[in-house]
Amino acid sequence: MGEIAPFLMVVMIIAIVTFGRIYSAKHGLDTRSVKQRRRDGYIAPPEGVSMEEASRMKSEITRLNERIQVLERLATDPGKRLSDQIDALDAKR
């Protein structure tokens, strides 16, 4: 009887894992680990927010971050170089 118990335990573990994978595939659940999802850049949207809305918000945040980088560059740019660029733009008009 002692030899059957470990074998039965292994069979039960395999059955549970197999059932879980079949269930996940049937219901379209994301089976990636949390670590894999984070590595892929996936963040679940807040409750009540659709995936489309979350995607729109993500692109808006990206756009705003790019604008902030430009503003930071302008704010830390030496005044002479900035005024030269402004003068060059005025000269083109």
N, CA, C and O of each residue as an XYZ file, in Angstrom:
372
protein
N       0.827     -1.198      0.000
C       0.000      0.000      0.000
C       0.865      1.253      0.000
O       0.453      2.284     -0.532
N       2.094      1.180      0.607
C       2.991      2.311      0.683
C       3.493      2.755     -0.677
O       3.788      3.936     -0.859
N       3.600      1.847     -1.640
C       4.090      2.185     -2.970
C       3.003      2.808     -3.836
O       3.317      3.534     -4.778
N       1.768      2.550     -3.548
C       0.654      3.063     -4.350
C       0.359      4.521     -4.034
O      -0.005      5.278     -4.934
N       0.507      4.937     -2.776
C       0.168      6.297     -2.374
C       0.960      7.358     -3.147
O       0.345      8.302     -3.642
N       2.291      7.258     -3.278
C       3.024      8.282     -4.058
C       2.603      8.278     -5.528
O       2.472      9.335     -6.145
N       2.393      7.087     -6.080
C       1.953      6.994     -7.471
C       0.607      7.677     -7.653
O       0.411      8.422     -8.614
N      -0.324      7.427     -6.734
C      -1.654      8.030     -6.790
C      -1.555      9.547     -6.657
O      -2.291     10.271     -7.327
N      -0.669     10.032     -5.812
C      -0.490     11.459     -5.627
C       0.005     12.112     -6.926
O      -0.484     13.175     -7.310
N       0.958     11.486     -7.590
C       1.482     12.011     -8.857
C       0.387     12.037     -9.917
O       0.257     13.014    -10.654
N      -0.400     10.968     -9.994
C      -1.492     10.900    -10.967
C      -2.516     12.007    -10.685
O      -3.011     12.642    -11.616
N      -2.831     12.237     -9.426
C      -3.802     13.281     -9.062
C      -3.273     14.674     -9.416
O      -4.030     15.512     -9.906
N      -1.997     14.926     -9.177
C      -1.407     16.233     -9.517
C      -1.460     16.465    -11.018
O      -1.818     17.551    -11.473
N      -1.104     15.443    -11.784
C      -1.159     15.555    -13.251
C      -2.591     15.794    -13.709
O      -2.821     16.612    -14.600
N      -3.546     15.105    -13.126
C      -4.955     15.285    -13.496
C      -5.430     16.703    -13.170
O      -6.138     17.310    -13.973
N      -5.058     17.233    -12.020
C      -5.478     18.584    -11.632
C      -4.879     19.625    -12.574
O      -5.582     20.531    -13.021
N      -3.591     19.503    -12.877
C      -2.940     20.454    -13.784
C      -3.561     20.382    -15.178
O      -3.814     21.413    -15.801
N      -3.802     19.180    -15.661
C      -4.410     19.006    -16.980
C      -5.807     19.607    -17.018
O      -6.156     20.305    -17.970
N      -6.605     19.345    -15.996
C      -7.947     19.913    -15.935
C      -7.883     21.443    -15.916
O      -8.673     22.110    -16.583
N      -6.942     21.993    -15.151
C      -6.796     23.446    -15.088
C      -6.446     24.052    -16.429
O      -6.983     25.096    -16.798
N      -5.557     23.414    -17.159
C      -5.168     23.931    -18.481
C      -6.315     23.832    -19.487
O      -6.527     24.747    -20.283
N      -7.042     22.737    -19.452
C      -8.196     22.582    -20.347
C      -9.243     23.641    -20.031
O      -9.803     24.253    -20.940
N      -9.508     23.860    -18.750
C     -10.490     24.862    -18.324
C     -10.059     26.266    -18.780
O     -10.873     27.035    -19.292
N      -8.776     26.587    -18.588
C      -8.259     27.903    -18.981
C      -8.372     28.106    -20.485
O      -8.770     29.178    -20.942
N      -8.022     27.081    -21.254
C      -8.087     27.195    -22.709
C      -9.531     27.329    -23.184
O      -9.820     28.104    -24.095
N     -10.422     26.582    -22.574
C     -11.834     26.611    -22.977
C     -12.457     27.971    -22.702
O     -13.287     28.439    -23.482
N     -12.068     28.611    -21.604
C     -12.670     29.885    -21.217
C     -11.822     31.088    -21.603
O     -12.120     32.212    -21.199
N     -10.772     30.862    -22.381
C      -9.956     31.955    -22.902
C      -9.197     32.720    -21.834
O      -8.969     33.920    -21.983
N      -8.805     32.060    -20.772
C      -8.069     32.727    -19.702
C      -6.600     32.853    -20.065
O      -6.043     31.998    -20.754
N      -5.979     33.926    -19.598
C      -4.561     34.153    -19.839
C      -3.767     33.215    -18.933
O      -3.841     33.321    -17.709
N      -3.016     32.309    -19.526
C      -2.297     31.312    -18.735
C      -0.848     31.693    -18.479
O      -0.101     30.928    -17.868
N      -0.443     32.878    -18.946
C       0.924     33.311    -18.664
C       1.061     33.627    -17.186
O       0.097     34.017    -16.528
N       2.248     33.457    -16.683
C       2.489     33.785    -15.278
C       2.517     35.304    -15.109
O       2.658     36.042    -16.084
N       2.383     35.751    -13.894
C       2.420     37.188    -13.606
C       3.750     37.769    -14.060
O       3.793     38.879    -14.591
N       4.829     37.035    -13.857
C       6.156     37.484    -14.269
C       6.219     37.663    -15.792
O       6.778     38.645    -16.280
N       5.644     36.713    -16.537
C       5.637     36.819    -17.993
C       4.793     37.997    -18.453
O       5.180     38.709    -19.379
N       3.628     38.217    -17.810
C       2.776     39.343    -18.184
C       3.474     40.671    -17.922
O       3.392     41.585    -18.743
N       4.159     40.788    -16.789
C       4.891     42.024    -16.494
C       6.006     42.242    -17.500
O       6.222     43.363    -17.960
N       6.728     41.158    -17.849
C       7.810     41.267    -18.818
C       7.270     41.710    -20.182
O       7.933     42.467    -20.891
N       6.091     41.252    -20.546
C       5.474     41.617    -21.820
C       4.818     42.989    -21.779
O       4.312     43.468    -22.793
N       4.827     43.622    -20.612
C       4.242     44.955    -20.497
C       2.744     44.952    -20.300
O       2.098     45.988    -20.454
N       2.179     43.807    -19.961
C       0.737     43.724    -19.768
C       0.369     44.164    -18.358
O       0.920     43.671    -17.374
N      -0.549     45.077    -18.280
C      -1.105     45.487    -16.996
C      -2.615     45.427    -17.156
O      -3.167     46.020    -18.082
N      -3.274     44.729    -16.277
C      -4.729     44.610    -16.359
C      -5.367     45.976    -16.130
O      -4.946     46.715    -15.241
N      -6.375     46.314    -16.924
C      -7.038     47.598    -16.721
C      -7.786     47.618    -15.396
O      -8.192     46.568    -14.896
N      -7.972     48.799    -14.827
C      -8.746     48.880    -13.589
C     -10.160     48.333    -13.791
O     -10.671     48.292    -14.910
N     -10.762     47.926    -12.716
C     -12.118     47.360    -12.790
C     -13.071     48.386    -13.388
O     -13.057     49.555    -13.001
N     -13.883     47.957    -14.314
C     -14.870     48.825    -14.943
C     -14.347     49.553    -16.172
O     -15.085     50.328    -16.780
N     -13.079     49.322    -16.560
C     -12.494     49.969    -17.733
C     -12.303     48.906    -18.805
O     -11.718     47.854    -18.547
N     -12.796     49.182    -20.004
C     -12.666     48.211    -21.094
C     -11.231     48.197    -21.616
O     -10.460     49.124    -21.369
N     -10.889     47.145    -22.332
C      -9.547     47.034    -22.910
C      -9.306     48.156    -23.921
O      -8.192     48.671    -24.017
N     -10.338     48.539    -24.673
C     -10.193     49.613    -25.651
C      -9.886     50.935    -24.958
O      -9.018     51.688    -25.397
N     -10.598     51.209    -23.881
C     -10.370     52.436    -23.124
C      -8.979     52.417    -22.492
O      -8.295     53.441    -22.476
N      -8.559     51.277    -21.978
C      -7.227     51.158    -21.386
C      -6.152     51.388    -22.450
O      -5.138     52.031    -22.178
N      -6.369     50.872    -23.643
C      -5.421     51.074    -24.735
C      -5.352     52.547    -25.124
O      -4.269     53.075    -25.375
N      -6.493     53.203    -25.174
C      -6.535     54.633    -25.498
C      -5.796     55.434    -24.429
O      -5.032     56.344    -24.749
N      -6.023     55.097    -23.169
C      -5.351     55.808    -22.082
C      -3.842     55.585    -22.142
O      -3.067     56.506    -21.885
N      -3.422     54.368    -22.480
C      -1.993     54.072    -22.568
C      -1.336     54.908    -23.662
O      -0.252     55.451    -23.451
N      -1.972     55.019    -24.827
C      -1.390     55.824    -25.899
C      -1.383     57.310    -25.536
O      -0.458     58.031    -25.909
N      -2.389     57.766    -24.824
C      -2.422     59.161    -24.363
C      -1.295     59.429    -23.362
O      -0.659     60.482    -23.417
N      -1.046     58.506    -22.467
C       0.042     58.654    -21.497
C       1.388     58.683    -22.216
O       2.265     59.473    -21.867
N       1.549     57.827    -23.212
C       2.788     57.820    -23.995
C       2.999     59.154    -24.676
O       4.105     59.694    -24.667
N       1.940     59.689    -25.269
C       2.030     60.995    -25.946
C       2.392     62.096    -24.958
O       3.233     62.944    -25.256
N       1.767     62.088    -23.788
C       2.058     63.101    -22.777
C       3.484     62.981    -22.257
O       4.136     63.995    -22.006
N       3.978     61.758    -22.093
C       5.370     61.571    -21.664
C       6.343     62.136    -22.687
O       7.358     62.724    -22.314
N       6.047     61.965    -23.971
C       6.906     62.528    -25.013
C       6.905     64.050    -24.943
O       7.951     64.676    -25.114
N       5.751     64.648    -24.697
C       5.675     66.110    -24.576
C       6.438     66.599    -23.354
O       7.087     67.645    -23.403
N       6.364     65.850    -22.261
C       7.100     66.234    -21.055
C       8.607     66.208    -21.322
O       9.339     67.078    -20.850
N       9.064     65.213    -22.076
C      10.490     65.140    -22.405
C      10.926     66.364    -23.199
O      12.010     66.898    -22.967
N      10.094     66.812    -24.131
C      10.415     68.013    -24.906
C      10.464     69.226    -23.983
O      11.384     70.038    -24.077
N       9.499     69.352    -23.108
C       9.484     70.491    -22.177
C      10.688     70.458    -21.237
O      11.260     71.506    -20.936
N      11.078     69.284    -20.774
C      12.258     69.173    -19.925
C      13.510     69.587    -20.682
O      14.385     70.260    -20.139
N      13.583     69.177    -21.941
C      14.732     69.558    -22.757
C      14.786     71.074    -22.933
O      15.860     71.673    -22.867
N      13.620     71.697    -23.159
C      13.573     73.155    -23.304
C      13.926     73.855    -21.995
O      14.613     74.876    -21.997
N      13.455     73.307    -20.888
C      13.702     73.934    -19.588
C      15.164     73.842    -19.179
O      15.660     74.729    -18.485
N      15.857     72.804    -19.586
C      17.253     72.634    -19.190
C      18.223     73.074    -20.274
O      19.437     72.991    -20.088
N      17.707     73.539    -21.395
C      18.541     73.981    -22.503
C      19.176     75.328    -22.163
O      18.498     76.211    -21.638
N      20.461     75.498    -22.454
C      21.073     76.807    -22.222
C      20.318     77.889    -22.991
O      19.898     77.680    -24.129
N      20.157     79.023    -22.367
C      19.359     80.109    -22.942
C      19.833     80.568    -24.299
O      19.010     80.889    -25.156
N      21.126     80.611    -24.524
C      21.649     81.086    -25.800
C      21.219     80.188    -26.947
O      20.785     80.676    -27.991
N      21.334     78.894    -26.764
C      20.967     77.965    -27.832
C      19.475     78.041    -28.131
O      19.060     77.976    -29.288
N      18.661     78.182    -27.064
C      17.218     78.288    -27.241
C      16.865     79.569    -27.991
O      16.042     79.545    -28.906
N      17.473     80.671    -27.615
C      17.154     81.938    -28.300
C      17.619     81.887    -29.748
O      16.966     82.456    -30.624
N      18.758     81.203    -30.021
C      19.216     81.051    -31.402
C      18.207     80.253    -32.231
O      17.950     80.583    -33.388
N      17.645     79.214    -31.642
C      16.640     78.422    -32.356
C      15.383     79.234    -32.615
O      14.787     79.135    -33.687
N      14.979     80.030    -31.644
C      13.798     80.881    -31.835
C      14.060     81.904    -32.916
O      13.200     82.146    -33.763
N      15.238     82.512    -32.900
C      15.594     83.478    -33.957
C      15.607     82.816    -35.318
O      15.175     83.414    -36.304
N      16.102     81.575    -35.388
C      16.142     80.865    -36.668
C      14.730     80.594    -37.173
O      14.476     80.653    -38.376
N      13.822     80.301    -36.266
C      12.428     80.100    -36.677
C      11.806     81.396    -37.162
O      11.065     81.402    -38.145
N      12.102     82.502    -36.476
C      11.578     83.817    -36.890
C      12.122     84.204    -38.255
O      11.414     84.815    -39.055
N      13.375     83.853    -38.526
C      13.999     84.203    -39.807
C      13.341     83.456    -40.964
O      13.346     83.939    -42.096
N      12.780     82.291    -40.689
C      12.150     81.490    -41.753
C      10.811     82.065    -42.166
O      10.305     81.734    -43.239
N      10.231     82.911    -41.348
C       8.905     83.460    -41.682
C       8.940     84.487    -42.722
O       7.897     85.027    -43.092
